[in-house]
């Protein structure tokens, strides 16, 4: 049965009620308390809160076609509010918690929100600062015990008699607007992606169909654990821990600060883990730091991973010999099982990365130690899914087209897709909608890709981000950056080279990688500022650069790097909330460093000079 037939006539409210009926006593939402214990709500309690919250929203005049803006941390109240708004046939809109008063003003006015709810009094201040400039906004609330005059409290919403959820669900249509996702653009105002109930449910069904072949899902996804920690304003987290969970009866533990993720992973031991590449890089760095104090242990781990690498894909495809199965089981028992437990990944059934490119070496490393890491490709405009092959991952690709989605490449290599999950357009922006969707319904993603003989997609780069050197060579910065982030001590990298004679890169160090490295060398108090200029740090990175660039041709390789004395963090000048590079901002902010990279004539490193000599001899 195809995706649209499966969800015909269904909406988020109707599907939520089916989940409650089937899994009412299953734990739905968990929040960690100050004493380390957890407050838990079952799906039946979840539904009860939704019914009362929806009544409270109705009492404030919230109804069909209206928008509710939320700026909340990852907490149970978000899930209740979002679902309650859909039962009112309204549209919940989550915005990034880093939004400034000016950004909030734009988002409130653009969405024409009638109600806004802030997480705490500090968040609330940003809303109150612009309240007089947002004419459509009727009410502001806060999830705090106290509130200033004219602001309602969360408790006030729940004091109302519950609405009839069954009756309310019948009034919602599949084509109704389920949410607006504001894209985190690096320049200009964000666009608002309109997603319908049909879009959302098509994504849920696609995931079910893709994962159903796993033995762990014989009885469905109910009760599977996951941690919610990424911004709810992003489609990846909204899908993973909100829509997918609520439609399947999964157990969601809310982590209010992403910096606490390591603790939550160890305590929760989730079955489903989604993380942008930076999350996996930090987990890898944590493991390496844990074993670095024992050189013999570190060496044995390296040898175990090397032995497991050629076996992993064979185990997935069922082609491993009995001897190879025995080797892998031995490595699992003596090394990998305990290693995964160290970071809380010992019960992971599905591990997923997305939103930015990941190093093939890093993905292989996690797969070697038994973390079933696969890469997903999608956009807000496709409700988060375009390609994904969780049970048959192929490292270096983002999988094949998901159920309900068609994928093809344009003549210039741009990835095009259409199907049930593709959005209906940008809110109040006909021109941008026409640019993204052609007359035949194909979404132009802006990404350049390659399809292999099995239909697996490899993303080469963003169409508008390709570097064109002074020599006219088109170079993919994202591919280079993925390899550069695998260098010792490196946290982030930005390739430079437009209209330049060669490719260079800005490199930001990773404090988590730097600390154990410095301790081993008797440099315990080394700061980032000192490290950026320390000869040992420079030598370590430059020595590893030729190996990282080995798979690229001469014109593509990074020839020179500038090591910066600051860390690049998500939702900063350099990175979006999901760790995508803000290239224009970086180029402007580090103009002096970039100019210095090209200020002197390049003296080729030994490996480049050797290649040049060989080329000359061949030509002669």
Secondary structure, 3 states (H helix, E strand, C coil): CCHHHHCCCCCHHHHHHHHHHHHCCCEEEEEECCCCCEEEEEHHHHHHHHHHHHHHHHHCCCCCCCEEEEECCCCHHHHHHHHHHHHCCCEEEECCCCCCHHHHHHHHHHHCCCEEEECCHHHHHHHHCCHHHCCCCCEEEECCCCCCCCEEEHHHHCCCCCCCHHHHHHCCCCCCEEEEEECCCCCCCCCEEEEEHHHHHHHHHHHHHHHCCCHHHCCCCCCCEEEECCCCCCHHHHHHHHHHHHHHCCEEEECCCHHHHHHHHHHHCCCEEEECHHHHHHHHHHHHHHHHCCHHHHHHHHHHHHHHHHHHHHHHHCCCCHHHHHHHHHHHHHHHHHHHHHCCCCCCCEEEECCCCCCHHHHHHHHHCCCCEEECECCHHHCCCCECCCCCCCCCCCCCECCCEEEEECCCCEEEEEECCCCCEECCCHHHHHHHECCCCCEEEEEEEEECCCCCEEEEEECCCCEECCCCCEECHHHHHHHHCCCCCEEEEEEECCCCCCEEEEEEECHHHHHHHHHHCCCCCCCHHHHHHCHHHHHHHHHHHHHHCCCCCCCCCEEEEEEECCCCCCCCCCECCCCCECHHHHHHHCHHHHHHHCCCCCCCCHHHHHHHHHHHHHHC
